[in-house]
Amino acid sequence: MRSEKEIRCNMCGKKIKQEQDIPVEDFITVKKSWGYFSKKDGTVQEFDLCEACCDALTRRFQIPAAETEQKEML
Ligand SMILES: [Zn+2]
């Protein structure tokens, strides 16, 4: 969840730590523009999750999320 000055995890509400407006804690952002074959055609959905909530979510997957090693650090 983004507001002018802060980013909060949509799941637990925790504030993502930032220093000088730069996040110093990793998190994920999902942005989805729903299309014609969905029930939300024309809706853009966006949310942020902290790492702990991302882990809690992926632990519920029947098929584990794919994980590969990053070749170059971004
Ligand atoms: Zn969270």
N, CA, C, O and the ligand as a Tripos MOL2 file, in Angstrom:
@<TRIPOS>MOLECULE
protein
  297   295    75     0     0
PROTEIN
NO_CHARGES

@<TRIPOS>ATOM
      1 N           0.8500   -1.1790    0.0000 N.3       1 MET1
      2 CA          0.0000    0.0000    0.0000 C.3       1 MET1
      3 C           0.8860    1.2290    0.0000 C.2       1 MET1
      4 O           1.7150    1.4080    0.8920 O.2       1 MET1
      5 N           0.7090    2.0660   -0.9940 N.am      2 ARG2
      6 CA          1.5660    3.2460   -1.1120 C.3       2 ARG2
      7 C           0.8010    4.5090   -0.7780 C.2       2 ARG2
      8 O          -0.3270    4.7190   -1.2240 O.2       2 ARG2
      9 N           1.4370    5.3300    0.0070 N.am      3 SER3
     10 CA          0.9320    6.6840    0.1610 C.3       3 SER3
     11 C           2.1240    7.5850   -0.1060 C.2       3 SER3
     12 O           3.2130    7.1090   -0.4270 O.2       3 SER3
     13 N           1.9180    8.8590    0.0230 N.am      4 GLU4
     14 CA          2.9730    9.7950   -0.3540 C.3       4 GLU4
     15 C           4.3200    9.4980    0.3110 C.2       4 GLU4
     16 O           5.3690    9.5590   -0.3310 O.2       4 GLU4
     17 N           4.2740    9.1720    1.6270 N.am      5 LYS5
     18 CA          5.5320    9.0310    2.3650 C.3       5 LYS5
     19 C           5.8730    7.6130    2.7900 C.2       5 LYS5
     20 O           7.0020    7.3430    3.2000 O.2       5 LYS5
     21 N           4.9130    6.7070    2.6970 N.am      6 GLU6
     22 CA          5.2100    5.3820    3.2250 C.3       6 GLU6
     23 C           4.6670    4.2450    2.3790 C.2       6 GLU6
     24 O           3.7450    4.4010    1.5770 O.2       6 GLU6
     25 N           5.2920    3.0830    2.6030 N.am      7 ILE7
     26 CA          4.8450    1.8460    1.9690 C.3       7 ILE7
     27 C           4.4760    0.9160    3.1160 C.2       7 ILE7
     28 O           5.2670    0.7270    4.0400 O.2       7 ILE7
     29 N           3.3000    0.3440    3.0640 N.am      8 ARG8
     30 CA          2.8750   -0.6040    4.0850 C.3       8 ARG8
     31 C           2.5160   -1.9290    3.4480 C.2       8 ARG8
     32 O           2.0020   -1.9820    2.3310 O.2       8 ARG8
     33 N           2.7940   -2.9920    4.1730 N.am      9 CYS9
     34 CA          2.4110   -4.3260    3.7200 C.3       9 CYS9
     35 C           0.8800   -4.4140    3.7680 C.2       9 CYS9
     36 O           0.2730   -4.1560    4.8070 O.2       9 CYS9
     37 N           0.2710   -4.7740    2.6550 N.am     10 ASN10
     38 CA         -1.1880   -4.8580    2.6260 C.3      10 ASN10
     39 C          -1.7320   -5.9680    3.5330 C.2      10 ASN10
     40 O          -2.8470   -5.8630    4.0450 O.2      10 ASN10
     41 N          -0.9440   -7.0300    3.7300 N.am     11 MET11
     42 CA         -1.4430   -8.1630    4.5130 C.3      11 MET11
     43 C          -1.4090   -7.8660    6.0140 C.2      11 MET11
     44 O          -2.4270   -8.0360    6.6840 O.2      11 MET11
     45 N          -0.2760   -7.4300    6.5600 N.am     12 CYS12
     46 CA         -0.1630   -7.2490    8.0120 C.3      12 CYS12
     47 C          -0.1630   -5.7750    8.4320 C.2      12 CYS12
     48 O          -0.2600   -5.4690    9.6210 O.2      12 CYS12
     49 N          -0.0560   -4.8840    7.4800 N.am     13 GLY13
     50 CA         -0.1130   -3.4560    7.7900 C.3      13 GLY13
     51 C           1.2140   -2.8620    8.2240 C.2      13 GLY13
     52 O           1.3190   -1.6580    8.4620 O.2      13 GLY13
     53 N           2.2420   -3.7250    8.3270 N.am     14 LYS14
     54 CA          3.5600   -3.2620    8.7710 C.3      14 LYS14
     55 C           4.1440   -2.2420    7.7990 C.2      14 LYS14
     56 O           3.9740   -2.3400    6.5840 O.2      14 LYS14
     57 N           4.8360   -1.2620    8.3750 N.am     15 LYS15
     58 CA          5.4850   -0.2370    7.5680 C.3      15 LYS15
     59 C           6.8120   -0.7740    7.0250 C.2      15 LYS15
     60 O           7.6050   -1.3350    7.7810 O.2      15 LYS15
     61 N           7.0560   -0.6100    5.7420 N.am     16 ILE16
     62 CA          8.3350   -0.9990    5.1500 C.3      16 ILE16
     63 C           9.3430    0.0880    5.5030 C.2      16 ILE16
     64 O           9.1170    1.2670    5.2330 O.2      16 ILE16
     65 N          10.4610   -0.3190    6.1120 N.am     17 LYS17
     66 CA         11.4700    0.6610    6.5420 C.3      17 LYS17
     67 C          12.0760    1.3910    5.3570 C.2      17 LYS17
     68 O          12.4860    0.7890    4.3640 O.2      17 LYS17
     69 N          12.1190    2.7110    5.4970 N.am     18 GLN18
     70 CA         12.7330    3.5260    4.4500 C.3      18 GLN18
     71 C          13.6960    4.5220    5.0800 C.2      18 GLN18
     72 O          13.4760    5.0140    6.1870 O.2      18 GLN18
     73 N          14.7560    4.8020    4.3560 N.am     19 GLU19
     74 CA         15.6800    5.8680    4.7650 C.3      19 GLU19
     75 C          15.8080    6.8170    3.6040 C.2      19 GLU19
     76 O          16.1450    6.4040    2.4950 O.2      19 GLU19
     77 N          15.5450    8.0710    3.8400 N.am     20 GLN20
     78 CA         15.4980    9.1020    2.7850 C.3      20 GLN20
     79 C          14.6360    8.6320    1.6000 C.2      20 GLN20
     80 O          15.0270    8.7390    0.4370 O.2      20 GLN20
     81 N          13.4520    8.1110    1.9420 N.am     21 ASP21
     82 CA         12.4750    7.6570    0.9390 C.3      21 ASP21
     83 C          12.9360    6.4540    0.1070 C.2      21 ASP21
     84 O          12.3170    6.1260   -0.9050 O.2      21 ASP21
     85 N          14.0170    5.8010    0.5290 N.am     22 ILE22
     86 CA         14.4890    4.6010   -0.1670 C.3      22 ILE22
     87 C          14.2030    3.4020    0.7370 C.2      22 ILE22
     88 O          14.6450    3.3900    1.8860 O.2      22 ILE22
     89 N          13.4740    2.3900    0.2460 N.am     23 PRO23
     90 CA         13.2340    1.2060    1.0850 C.3      23 PRO23
     91 C          14.5430    0.5140    1.4470 C.2      23 PRO23
     92 O          15.3730    0.2470    0.5780 O.2      23 PRO23
     93 N          14.7250    0.2240    2.7440 N.am     24 VAL24
     94 CA         15.9270   -0.4930    3.1990 C.3      24 VAL24
     95 C          15.5220   -1.8690    3.7100 C.2      24 VAL24
     96 O          16.2380   -2.4980    4.4890 O.2      24 VAL24
     97 N          14.3770   -2.3150    3.2620 N.am     25 GLU25
     98 CA         13.8400   -3.6210    3.6190 C.3      25 GLU25
     99 C          13.1670   -4.0980    2.3290 C.2      25 GLU25
    100 O          12.4880   -3.3320    1.6450 O.2      25 GLU25
    101 N          13.3700   -5.3720    2.0140 N.am     26 ASP26
    102 CA         12.8190   -5.8350    0.7360 C.3      26 ASP26
    103 C          11.3490   -6.2370    0.8770 C.2      26 ASP26
    104 O          10.9100   -6.6380    1.9550 O.2      26 ASP26
    105 N          10.6290   -6.1320   -0.1680 N.am     27 PHE27
    106 CA          9.2000   -6.4470   -0.1800 C.3      27 PHE27
    107 C           8.8030   -6.7300   -1.6150 C.2      27 PHE27
    108 O           9.5930   -6.4970   -2.5300 O.2      27 PHE27
    109 N           7.5990   -7.2260   -1.8300 N.am     28 ILE28
    110 CA          7.1680   -7.4360   -3.2050 C.3      28 ILE28
    111 C           5.9830   -6.5360   -3.5360 C.2      28 ILE28
    112 O           5.1750   -6.1820   -2.6780 O.2      28 ILE28
    113 N           5.9150   -6.1890   -4.7930 N.am     29 THR29
    114 CA          4.8090   -5.3990   -5.3060 C.3      29 THR29
    115 C           4.1360   -6.2150   -6.4010 C.2      29 THR29
    116 O           4.8000   -6.7170   -7.3070 O.2      29 THR29
    117 N           2.8350   -6.3440   -6.3150 N.am     30 VAL30
    118 CA          2.0670   -7.0160   -7.3570 C.3      30 VAL30
    119 C           1.1560   -5.9800   -7.9860 C.2      30 VAL30
    120 O           0.3930   -5.2980   -7.3020 O.2      30 VAL30
    121 N           1.2500   -5.8760   -9.2910 N.am     31 LYS31
    122 CA          0.3720   -4.9570  -10.0080 C.3      31 LYS31
    123 C          -0.2440   -5.7270  -11.1600 C.2      31 LYS31
    124 O           0.4560   -6.2400  -12.0330 O.2      31 LYS31
    125 N          -1.5470   -5.7970  -11.1460 N.am     32 LYS32
    126 CA         -2.2360   -6.5910  -12.1480 C.3      32 LYS32
    127 C          -3.3650   -5.7790  -12.7920 C.2      32 LYS32
    128 O          -4.2480   -5.2510  -12.1170 O.2      32 LYS32
    129 N          -3.3000   -5.7030  -14.1000 N.am     33 SER33
    130 CA         -4.3580   -5.0580  -14.8540 C.3      33 SER33
    131 C          -5.2640   -6.1880  -15.3720 C.2      33 SER33
    132 O          -4.9110   -6.9040  -16.3090 O.2      33 SER33
    133 N          -6.4110   -6.3240  -14.7550 N.am     34 TRP34
    134 CA         -7.3210   -7.4230  -15.1080 C.3      34 TRP34
    135 C          -7.9510   -7.1730  -16.4630 C.2      34 TRP34
    136 O          -8.3420   -6.0530  -16.7930 O.2      34 TRP34
    137 N          -8.0400   -8.2240  -17.2290 N.am     35 GLY35
    138 CA         -8.5310   -8.1000  -18.5910 C.3      35 GLY35
    139 C          -9.8960   -8.7170  -18.8270 C.2      35 GLY35
    140 O         -10.6060   -9.0970  -17.8960 O.2      35 GLY35
    141 N         -10.2250   -8.8000  -20.0560 N.am     36 TYR36
    142 CA        -11.5460   -9.2070  -20.5270 C.3      36 TYR36
    143 C         -11.9950  -10.5650  -19.9800 C.2      36 TYR36
    144 O         -13.1750  -10.7440  -19.6750 O.2      36 TYR36
    145 N         -11.0770  -11.5150  -19.8520 N.am     37 PHE37
    146 CA        -11.4720  -12.8660  -19.4210 C.3      37 PHE37
    147 C         -11.5440  -13.0080  -17.8970 C.2      37 PHE37
    148 O         -11.6310  -14.1240  -17.3850 O.2      37 PHE37
    149 N         -11.5080  -11.9130  -17.1910 N.am     38 SER38
    150 CA        -11.6600  -11.9450  -15.7300 C.3      38 SER38
    151 C         -13.0020  -11.3180  -15.3680 C.2      38 SER38
    152 O         -13.7190  -10.7880  -16.2170 O.2      38 SER38
    153 N         -13.3120  -11.3980  -14.0780 N.am     39 LYS39
    154 CA        -14.5480  -10.7390  -13.6100 C.3      39 LYS39
    155 C         -14.2570   -9.2960  -13.2060 C.2      39 LYS39
    156 O         -15.1490   -8.5800  -12.7510 O.2      39 LYS39
    157 N         -13.0090   -8.8740  -13.3750 N.am     40 LYS40
    158 CA        -12.6170   -7.5240  -12.9670 C.3      40 LYS40
    159 C         -12.0890   -6.7210  -14.1510 C.2      40 LYS40
    160 O         -11.2000   -5.8840  -13.9980 O.2      40 LYS40
    161 N         -12.6320   -6.9800  -15.3090 N.am     41 ASP41
    162 CA        -12.1520   -6.3270  -16.5250 C.3      41 ASP41
    163 C         -12.0310   -4.8100  -16.3340 C.2      41 ASP41
    164 O         -12.9770   -4.1460  -15.9100 O.2      41 ASP41
    165 N         -10.8630   -4.2890  -16.6510 N.am     42 GLY42
    166 CA        -10.6470   -2.8460  -16.5680 C.3      42 GLY42
    167 C         -10.1560   -2.3830  -15.2120 C.2      42 GLY42
    168 O          -9.8870   -1.1960  -15.0280 O.2      42 GLY42
    169 N         -10.0320   -3.3080  -14.2420 N.am     43 THR43
    170 CA         -9.5680   -2.9270  -12.9060 C.3      43 THR43
    171 C          -8.0700   -3.1900  -12.7940 C.2      43 THR43
    172 O          -7.5870   -4.2580  -13.1700 O.2      43 THR43
    173 N          -7.3380   -2.2020  -12.2730 N.am     44 VAL44
    174 CA         -5.9220   -2.3980  -11.9860 C.3      44 VAL44
    175 C          -5.8000   -2.6130  -10.4830 C.2      44 VAL44
    176 O          -6.1850   -1.7500   -9.6940 O.2      44 VAL44
    177 N          -5.2690   -3.7520  -10.0940 N.am     45 GLN45
    178 CA         -5.1280   -4.0940   -8.6790 C.3      45 GLN45
    179 C          -3.6430   -4.0250   -8.3340 C.2      45 GLN45
    180 O          -2.7970   -4.5000   -9.0920 O.2      45 GLN45
    181 N          -3.3380   -3.4350   -7.1930 N.am     46 GLU46
    182 CA         -1.9410   -3.3000   -6.7990 C.3      46 GLU46
    183 C          -1.8090   -3.4710   -5.2990 C.2      46 GLU46
    184 O          -2.5900   -2.9090   -4.5310 O.2      46 GLU46
    185 N          -0.8090   -4.2560   -4.8770 N.am     47 PHE47
    186 CA         -0.5450   -4.3800   -3.4490 C.3      47 PHE47
    187 C           0.9200   -4.7110   -3.1890 C.2      47 PHE47
    188 O           1.6360   -5.2030   -4.0610 O.2      47 PHE47
    189 N           1.3370   -4.4270   -1.9700 N.am     48 ASP48
    190 CA          2.7070   -4.7000   -1.5290 C.3      48 ASP48
    191 C           2.6490   -5.6710   -0.3620 C.2      48 ASP48
    192 O           1.7320   -5.6120    0.4570 O.2      48 ASP48
    193 N           3.6280   -6.5630   -0.2860 N.am     49 LEU49
    194 CA          3.7200   -7.5060    0.8300 C.3      49 LEU49
    195 C           5.1330   -7.4820    1.3940 C.2      49 LEU49
    196 O           6.1090   -7.4380    0.6460 O.2      49 LEU49
    197 N           5.2340   -7.5110    2.7250 N.am     50 CYS50
    198 CA          6.5530   -7.6140    3.3490 C.3      50 CYS50
    199 C           7.0610   -9.0410    3.1310 C.2      50 CYS50
    200 O           6.3000   -9.9160    2.7150 O.2      50 CYS50
    201 N           8.3260   -9.2710    3.4070 N.am     51 GLU51
    202 CA          8.9140  -10.5840    3.1370 C.3      51 GLU51
    203 C           8.2280  -11.6900    3.9530 C.2      51 GLU51
    204 O           8.0000  -12.7850    3.4380 O.2      51 GLU51
    205 N           7.9000  -11.4080    5.2240 N.am     52 ALA52
    206 CA          7.2650  -12.4240    6.0810 C.3      52 ALA52
    207 C           5.8980  -12.8160    5.5300 C.2      52 ALA52
    208 O           5.5510  -13.9980    5.5350 O.2      52 ALA52
    209 N           5.1210  -11.8540    5.0580 N.am     53 CYS53
    210 CA          3.7930  -12.1590    4.5200 C.3      53 CYS53
    211 C           3.8980  -12.8620    3.1710 C.2      53 CYS53
    212 O           3.0640  -13.7060    2.8430 O.2      53 CYS53
    213 N           4.9090  -12.5200    2.3960 N.am     54 CYS54
    214 CA          5.1490  -13.2130    1.1340 C.3      54 CYS54
    215 C           5.4570  -14.6810    1.4300 C.2      54 CYS54
    216 O           4.9600  -15.5770    0.7470 O.2      54 CYS54
    217 N           6.2890  -14.9220    2.4620 N.am     55 ASP55
    218 CA          6.6240  -16.2970    2.8500 C.3      55 ASP55
    219 C           5.3700  -17.0350    3.3360 C.2      55 ASP55
    220 O           5.1620  -18.1990    2.9940 O.2      55 ASP55
    221 N           4.5390  -16.3580    4.1310 N.am     56 ALA56
    222 CA          3.3110  -16.9720    4.6490 C.3      56 ALA56
    223 C           2.3800  -17.3480    3.4900 C.2      56 ALA56
    224 O           1.7110  -18.3800    3.5280 O.2      56 ALA56
    225 N           2.3490  -16.5130    2.4850 N.am     57 LEU57
    226 CA          1.5050  -16.7670    1.3150 C.3      57 LEU57
    227 C           2.0260  -17.9440    0.4900 C.2      57 LEU57
    228 O           1.2690  -18.8430    0.1250 O.2      57 LEU57
    229 N           3.3200  -17.9240    0.2050 N.am     58 THR58
    230 CA          3.8750  -18.9720   -0.6510 C.3      58 THR58
    231 C           3.9000  -20.3310    0.0590 C.2      58 THR58
    232 O           3.8900  -21.3720   -0.5980 O.2      58 THR58
    233 N           3.9330  -20.3260    1.4070 N.am     59 ARG59
    234 CA          3.8670  -21.5930    2.1630 C.3      59 ARG59
    235 C           2.5410  -22.3160    1.9360 C.2      59 ARG59
    236 O           2.4500  -23.5310    2.1120 O.2      59 ARG59
    237 N           1.5170  -21.5610    1.5470 N.am     60 ARG60
    238 CA          0.1930  -22.1620    1.3130 C.3      60 ARG60
    239 C           0.0550  -22.7160   -0.1080 C.2      60 ARG60
    240 O          -0.9490  -23.3550   -0.4230 O.2      60 ARG60
    241 N           1.0300  -22.4850   -0.9530 N.am     61 PHE61
    242 CA          0.9680  -22.9810   -2.3310 C.3      61 PHE61
    243 C           0.9990  -24.5090   -2.3560 C.2      61 PHE61
    244 O           1.7730  -25.1220   -1.6210 O.2      61 PHE61
    245 N           0.1720  -25.1250   -3.1870 N.am     62 GLN62
    246 CA          0.2270  -26.5690   -3.3920 C.3      62 GLN62
    247 C           1.4780  -26.9250   -4.1940 C.2      62 GLN62
    248 O           2.0990  -27.9660   -3.9770 O.2      62 GLN62
    249 N           1.8310  -26.0440   -5.1170 N.am     63 ILE63
    250 CA          3.0410  -26.2130   -5.9240 C.3      63 ILE63
    251 C           3.9880  -25.0870   -5.5100 C.2      63 ILE63
    252 O           3.6520  -23.9110   -5.6470 O.2      63 ILE63
    253 N           5.1580  -25.4410   -5.0100 N.am     64 PRO64
    254 CA          6.0530  -24.3890   -4.5120 C.3      64 PRO64
    255 C           6.4310  -23.3660   -5.5840 C.2      64 PRO64
    256 O           6.5200  -23.6890   -6.7680 O.2      64 PRO64
    257 N           6.6470  -22.1410   -5.1460 N.am     65 ALA65
    258 CA          7.1090  -21.0930   -6.0480 C.3      65 ALA65
    259 C           8.4710  -21.4920   -6.5930 C.2      65 ALA65
    260 O           9.2930  -22.0450   -5.8630 O.2      65 ALA65
    261 N           8.7150  -21.2190   -7.8610 N.am     66 ALA66
    262 CA         10.0150  -21.5150   -8.4580 C.3      66 ALA66
    263 C          11.0580  -20.5920   -7.8440 C.2      66 ALA66
    264 O          10.8110  -19.4040   -7.6370 O.2      66 ALA66
    265 N          12.2170  -21.1500   -7.5600 N.am     67 GLU67
    266 CA         13.3080  -20.3400   -7.0190 C.3      67 GLU67
    267 C          14.5660  -20.6240   -7.8140 C.2      67 GLU67
    268 O          14.9360  -21.7820   -8.0130 O.2      67 GLU67
    269 N          15.2090  -19.5920   -8.2570 N.am     68 THR68
    270 CA         16.4860  -19.7450   -8.9510 C.3      68 THR68
    271 C          17.4630  -18.7510   -8.3490 C.2      68 THR68
    272 O          17.0690  -17.7740   -7.7110 O.2      68 THR68
    273 N          18.7110  -19.0120   -8.5570 N.am     69 GLU69
    274 CA         19.7140  -18.1010   -8.0240 C.3      69 GLU69
    275 C          19.9140  -16.9370   -8.9890 C.2      69 GLU69
    276 O          20.0460  -17.1170  -10.2000 O.2      69 GLU69
    277 N          19.9320  -15.7500   -8.4160 N.am     70 GLN70
    278 CA         20.1300  -14.5660   -9.2310 C.3      70 GLN70
    279 C          21.5730  -14.5260   -9.7140 C.2      70 GLN70
    280 O          22.5020  -14.6260   -8.9130 O.2      70 GLN70
    281 N          21.7610  -14.3820  -11.0230 N.am     71 LYS71
    282 CA         23.1100  -14.4130  -11.5920 C.3      71 LYS71
    283 C          23.8810  -13.1290  -11.3030 C.2      71 LYS71
    284 O          25.0610  -13.1570  -10.9570 O.2      71 LYS71
    285 N          23.1920  -12.0140  -11.4530 N.am     72 GLU72
    286 CA         23.8410  -10.7390  -11.1580 C.3      72 GLU72
    287 C          23.0250  -10.0190  -10.1060 C.2      72 GLU72
    288 O          21.7970   -9.9860  -10.1890 O.2      72 GLU72
    289 N          23.6830   -9.4460   -9.1250 N.am     73 MET73
    290 CA         22.9770   -8.6940   -8.1030 C.3      73 MET73
    291 C          22.5380   -7.3670   -8.7010 C.2      73 MET73
    292 O          23.3330   -6.6300   -9.2860 O.2      73 MET73
    293 N          21.2470   -7.0820   -8.5380 N.am     74 LEU74
    294 CA         20.7180   -5.8200   -9.1000 C.3      74 LEU74
    295 C          20.9660   -4.6790   -8.1410 C.2      74 LEU74
    296 O          20.5980   -3.5400   -8.4280 O.2      74 LEU74
    297 ZN          3.3670   -8.1570    6.0510 Zn       75 ZN75
@<TRIPOS>BOND
     1     1     2 1
     2     2     3 1
     3     3     4 2
     4     3     5 am
     5     5     6 1
     6     6     7 1
     7     7     8 2
     8     7     9 am
     9     9    10 1
    10    10    11 1
    11    11    12 2
    12    11    13 am
    13    13    14 1
    14    14    15 1
    15    15    16 2
    16    15    17 am
    17    17    18 1
    18    18    19 1
    19    19    20 2
    20    19    21 am
    21    21    22 1
    22    22    23 1
    23    23    24 2
    24    23    25 am
    25    25    26 1
    26    26    27 1
    27    27    28 2
    28    27    29 am
    29    29    30 1
    30    30    31 1
    31    31    32 2
    32    31    33 am
    33    33    34 1
    34    34    35 1
    35    35    36 2
    36    35    37 am
    37    37    38 1
    38    38    39 1
    39    39    40 2
    40    39    41 am
    41    41    42 1
    42    42    43 1
    43    43    44 2
    44    43    45 am
    45    45    46 1
    46    46    47 1
    47    47    48 2
    48    47    49 am
    49    49    50 1
    50    50    51 1
    51    51    52 2
    52    51    53 am
    53    53    54 1
    54    54    55 1
    55    55    56 2
    56    55    57 am
    57    57    58 1
    58    58    59 1
    59    59    60 2
    60    59    61 am
    61    61    62 1
    62    62    63 1
    63    63    64 2
    64    63    65 am
    65    65    66 1
    66    66    67 1
    67    67    68 2
    68    67    69 am
    69    69    70 1
    70    70    71 1
    71    71    72 2
    72    71    73 am
    73    73    74 1
    74    74    75 1
    75    75    76 2
    76    75    77 am
    77    77    78 1
    78    78    79 1
    79    79    80 2
    80    79    81 am
    81    81    82 1
    82    82    83 1
    83    83    84 2
    84    83    85 am
    85    85    86 1
    86    86    87 1
    87    87    88 2
    88    87    89 am
    89    89    90 1
    90    90    91 1
    91    91    92 2
    92    91    93 am
    93    93    94 1
    94    94    95 1
    95    95    96 2
    96    95    97 am
    97    97    98 1
    98    98    99 1
    99    99   100 2
   100    99   101 am
   101   101   102 1
   102   102   103 1
   103   103   104 2
   104   103   105 am
   105   105   106 1
   106   106   107 1
   107   107   108 2
   108   107   109 am
   109   109   110 1
   110   110   111 1
   111   111   112 2
   112   111   113 am
   113   113   114 1
   114   114   115 1
   115   115   116 2
   116   115   117 am
   117   117   118 1
   118   118   119 1
   119   119   120 2
   120   119   121 am
   121   121   122 1
   122   122   123 1
   123   123   124 2
   124   123   125 am
   125   125   126 1
   126   126   127 1
   127   127   128 2
   128   127   129 am
   129   129   130 1
   130   130   131 1
   131   131   132 2
   132   131   133 am
   133   133   134 1
   134   134   135 1
   135   135   136 2
   136   135   137 am
   137   137   138 1
   138   138   139 1
   139   139   140 2
   140   139   141 am
   141   141   142 1
   142   142   143 1
   143   143   144 2
   144   143   145 am
   145   145   146 1
   146   146   147 1
   147   147   148 2
   148   147   149 am
   149   149   150 1
   150   150   151 1
   151   151   152 2
   152   151   153 am
   153   153   154 1
   154   154   155 1
   155   155   156 2
   156   155   157 am
   157   157   158 1
   158   158   159 1
   159   159   160 2
   160   159   161 am
   161   161   162 1
   162   162   163 1
   163   163   164 2
   164   163   165 am
   165   165   166 1
   166   166   167 1
   167   167   168 2
   168   167   169 am
   169   169   170 1
   170   170   171 1
   171   171   172 2
   172   171   173 am
   173   173   174 1
   174   174   175 1
   175   175   176 2
   176   175   177 am
   177   177   178 1
   178   178   179 1
   179   179   180 2
   180   179   181 am
   181   181   182 1
   182   182   183 1
   183   183   184 2
   184   183   185 am
   185   185   186 1
   186   186   187 1
   187   187   188 2
   188   187   189 am
   189   189   190 1
   190   190   191 1
   191   191   192 2
   192   191   193 am
   193   193   194 1
   194   194   195 1
   195   195   196 2
   196   195   197 am
   197   197   198 1
   198   198   199 1
   199   199   200 2
   200   199   201 am
   201   201   202 1
   202   202   203 1
   203   203   204 2
   204   203   205 am
   205   205   206 1
   206   206   207 1
   207   207   208 2
   208   207   209 am
   209   209   210 1
   210   210   211 1
   211   211   212 2
   212   211   213 am
   213   213   214 1
   214   214   215 1
   215   215   216 2
   216   215   217 am
   217   217   218 1
   218   218   219 1
   219   219   220 2
   220   219   221 am
   221   221   222 1
   222   222   223 1
   223   223   224 2
   224   223   225 am
   225   225   226 1
   226   226   227 1
   227   227   228 2
   228   227   229 am
   229   229   230 1
   230   230   231 1
   231   231   232 2
   232   231   233 am
   233   233   234 1
   234   234   235 1
   235   235   236 2
   236   235   237 am
   237   237   238 1
   238   238   239 1
   239   239   240 2
   240   239   241 am
   241   241   242 1
   242   242   243 1
   243   243   244 2
   244   243   245 am
   245   245   246 1
   246   246   247 1
   247   247   248 2
   248   247   249 am
   249   249   250 1
   250   250   251 1
   251   251   252 2
   252   251   253 am
   253   253   254 1
   254   254   255 1
   255   255   256 2
   256   255   257 am
   257   257   258 1
   258   258   259 1
   259   259   260 2
   260   259   261 am
   261   261   262 1
   262   262   263 1
   263   263   264 2
   264   263   265 am
   265   265   266 1
   266   266   267 1
   267   267   268 2
   268   267   269 am
   269   269   270 1
   270   270   271 1
   271   271   272 2
   272   271   273 am
   273   273   274 1
   274   274   275 1
   275   275   276 2
   276   275   277 am
   277   277   278 1
   278   278   279 1
   279   279   280 2
   280   279   281 am
   281   281   282 1
   282   282   283 1
   283   283   284 2
   284   283   285 am
   285   285   286 1
   286   286   287 1
   287   287   288 2
   288   287   289 am
   289   289   290 1
   290   290   291 1
   291   291   292 2
   292   291   293 am
   293   293   294 1
   294   294   295 1
   295   295   296 2
@<TRIPOS>SUBSTRUCTURE
     1 MET1         2 RESIDUE 1 A MET
     2 ARG2         6 RESIDUE 1 A ARG
     3 SER3        10 RESIDUE 1 A SER
     4 GLU4        14 RESIDUE 1 A GLU
     5 LYS5        18 RESIDUE 1 A LYS
     6 GLU6        22 RESIDUE 1 A GLU
     7 ILE7        26 RESIDUE 1 A ILE
     8 ARG8        30 RESIDUE 1 A ARG
     9 CYS9        34 RESIDUE 1 A CYS
    10 ASN10       38 RESIDUE 1 A ASN
    11 MET11       42 RESIDUE 1 A MET
    12 CYS12       46 RESIDUE 1 A CYS
    13 GLY13       50 RESIDUE 1 A GLY
    14 LYS14       54 RESIDUE 1 A LYS
    15 LYS15       58 RESIDUE 1 A LYS
    16 ILE16       62 RESIDUE 1 A ILE
    17 LYS17       66 RESIDUE 1 A LYS
    18 GLN18       70 RESIDUE 1 A GLN
    19 GLU19       74 RESIDUE 1 A GLU
    20 GLN20       78 RESIDUE 1 A GLN
    21 ASP21       82 RESIDUE 1 A ASP
    22 ILE22       86 RESIDUE 1 A ILE
    23 PRO23       90 RESIDUE 1 A PRO
    24 VAL24       94 RESIDUE 1 A VAL
    25 GLU25       98 RESIDUE 1 A GLU
    26 ASP26      102 RESIDUE 1 A ASP
    27 PHE27      106 RESIDUE 1 A PHE
    28 ILE28      110 RESIDUE 1 A ILE
    29 THR29      114 RESIDUE 1 A THR
    30 VAL30      118 RESIDUE 1 A VAL
    31 LYS31      122 RESIDUE 1 A LYS
    32 LYS32      126 RESIDUE 1 A LYS
    33 SER33      130 RESIDUE 1 A SER
    34 TRP34      134 RESIDUE 1 A TRP
    35 GLY35      138 RESIDUE 1 A GLY
    36 TYR36      142 RESIDUE 1 A TYR
    37 PHE37      146 RESIDUE 1 A PHE
    38 SER38      150 RESIDUE 1 A SER
    39 LYS39      154 RESIDUE 1 A LYS
    40 LYS40      158 RESIDUE 1 A LYS
    41 ASP41      162 RESIDUE 1 A ASP
    42 GLY42      166 RESIDUE 1 A GLY
    43 THR43      170 RESIDUE 1 A THR
    44 VAL44      174 RESIDUE 1 A VAL
    45 GLN45      178 RESIDUE 1 A GLN
    46 GLU46      182 RESIDUE 1 A GLU
    47 PHE47      186 RESIDUE 1 A PHE
    48 ASP48      190 RESIDUE 1 A ASP
    49 LEU49      194 RESIDUE 1 A LEU
    50 CYS50      198 RESIDUE 1 A CYS
    51 GLU51      202 RESIDUE 1 A GLU
    52 ALA52      206 RESIDUE 1 A ALA
    53 CYS53      210 RESIDUE 1 A CYS
    54 CYS54      214 RESIDUE 1 A CYS
    55 ASP55      218 RESIDUE 1 A ASP
    56 ALA56      222 RESIDUE 1 A ALA
    57 LEU57      226 RESIDUE 1 A LEU
    58 THR58      230 RESIDUE 1 A THR
    59 ARG59      234 RESIDUE 1 A ARG
    60 ARG60      238 RESIDUE 1 A ARG
    61 PHE61      242 RESIDUE 1 A PHE
    62 GLN62      246 RESIDUE 1 A GLN
    63 ILE63      250 RESIDUE 1 A ILE
    64 PRO64      254 RESIDUE 1 A PRO
    65 ALA65      258 RESIDUE 1 A ALA
    66 ALA66      262 RESIDUE 1 A ALA
    67 GLU67      266 RESIDUE 1 A GLU
    68 THR68      270 RESIDUE 1 A THR
    69 GLU69      274 RESIDUE 1 A GLU
    70 GLN70      278 RESIDUE 1 A GLN
    71 LYS71      282 RESIDUE 1 A LYS
    72 GLU72      286 RESIDUE 1 A GLU
    73 MET73      290 RESIDUE 1 A MET
    74 LEU74      294 RESIDUE 1 A LEU
    75 ZN75       297 GROUP 0 **** ****
